[in-house]
Amino acid sequence: MAAFKSAAVLSAALGLALTSACGTAPTTGMRTTSCNAGALGNGSVPANGVLDSQIPGSFSPIPLDQIQILEPNLIKQVMVQSAGAGRTATQTMHVQARMVNCTDAPIQVEARTHFIAASGASNEPISAWKRVYIPQRGLGVYEEFSLGTVMADKFLIEMRTAK
């Protein structure tokens, strides 16, 4: 339940961040999504914990319950609208993320999920890369389910350009 509440707070915060960064501009009676990557600045959504390095300073902390975009050029092309998790009826963790394509062409991304125990340890193999097709100026949704039931406490989604 705590993971679901954290996911709801995270989704709300991401939604607020995207509201500032992504608006709609009417053109001849139609609405088209437009994005402003500059509005993102150096701000970040509060993490629900982080993965720290065992050797202090060897890498920056990695926020959990969020999406990590692996390619800097992808950040201006695809923005995260929301990310969160909840439990299914069988108690597996269901992770879902919604992305906005800020370009004038369809784009393909791939995402995978790390399911992480409360201790910070990985508790199951990383999921396979899944391809997500996002239409021009449209939305795409990525989702994944954990294999185990109650071990997964947090998640980290990695996203890259489709290979």
N, C-alpha and C positions, 0 to 999 in steps of 0.2 A: 504494500500500500504506500510505503514511503517513497518507493521508486516512482509510482504513478503520480503522487503529489509533486515530487521533484520535476517530473517530466512536464506536468501542467504548468509549473512556474517557469520552467525553461522554455516551453512553447510560447507562453505569454511574453516572455522577455524577447525571444527571437522575433515574435510577431511585431512587437513594438520597434525593434531595431529595423526590421524590414519596412515597416510603415514609413519610417523616416527615409529609408534608402530607395524604396520602390514605390512609385505612384502610378497613376493612370492619366493619360493625356487624351482628351477627346479629339478625334479627327473625323470630320464630316459625319458626325452622329455616331461614330464607332469609338470604342474605348480600346486603347492599346497600352500594354504594360510598358513602362519606362523605368529604368533603374539608374540610381545615382551612387556609384561605388564610393565617391568622395564622402558621402554621408556616413559611411562606415568608420572612417578615420582609424584610430588605433583602439577604438572601443571593443569590448568583448562582452559576451553574455556570461553571467556568473556560472562557474562550473560547479558541479555536484561532486567535488573531489577532484584530485589530479593524480597522474602517474608521475612520480619523481624519479630522478636518476639515483642510482646507488652511490655514484661518485658525484658529490655536490658540484654543480656548475658544468657538468659534462653535456647536458642538454636542458632546454627549458622545460618546465612542467607541462604535461599534456593534459588539458581539461577533459573530464569525463562527462558522459551524457550529452555529447555534442558531436558535430561533424568536423572532422579535420580534412580540409581540402589540401591535397598533396602537391598541387601544382599552382604556383603563384599566379600564372596567367589565367587560370580557371576562375579565380575569385571575382574578376570583373565580368565574366561571362555567365556564371551561375551563382545565384545567391540563395542562401538557405532561408526559407520562410518559417519552417518549424521542424523540431525534432523532439521525439519523446518516446516513452515506453510504458507499457502496462502489462498486466498478466492475462493470459487466456484462461478459459474455463479449466484447462488441464494444468495450469500454473506455469506454463512456459512463458518466457519473456517475449513480448511482441514489440519490436522496435520499428518506428516509422518516421520517415523524413520527407518533407515536401520542399522542392526546389523550384526556383523561378529562372527561366532562360531569359537573359537580358539582351540577347542578340536577335538579329533579323533573319536568322537561319536556324533550322532545327539543329539540335546538338545531342550527342550521345555521351553519357558519363557512365562510369562503373562505380559501384560502392560495395563495401564489405563491412562486416561487423565483428568487433571483438566483444565477447561477453565476459565480464569481469566480476569476480567474487567480492564480497565485502572487504576481504583482506587485501585486495588489490591484485591478486594473482589471477591469471587467465584460468578459467575453469572448464573450458572446452575449446576445441580447435576454432580458429578464425573461420568465418563463413567464406564461401566461394564468392568471387567477384560476380555481381549481378549487373547487367546492363539496364540503363534507364534511358528511354527516348523522351526528349523534351521538345515539344514543338516551339517554333519561333515565338518569342514573347509569351510563352505558355508555362504551365506547371507540369512537373513530373513528380512521381511518388516512388520512394524506395521503401521496402519493408523486409524484415527478416525475423525469424523466430529462433529462439535458443533451442538447443537439443534437450538440455536438462530442464528440471522443473524449478527448484527453488534456489539453486546455487548462484545463478546470474543475478547480481545486485545492481550493476552499472553496465554501461555500454560505451563504446567508442566506434563511430562510423568513419571510415576512411573513404574519400571520394577522389577520383582521378578521371581524366579524359579517357574515353573508351579506346581500347587497343585493338 
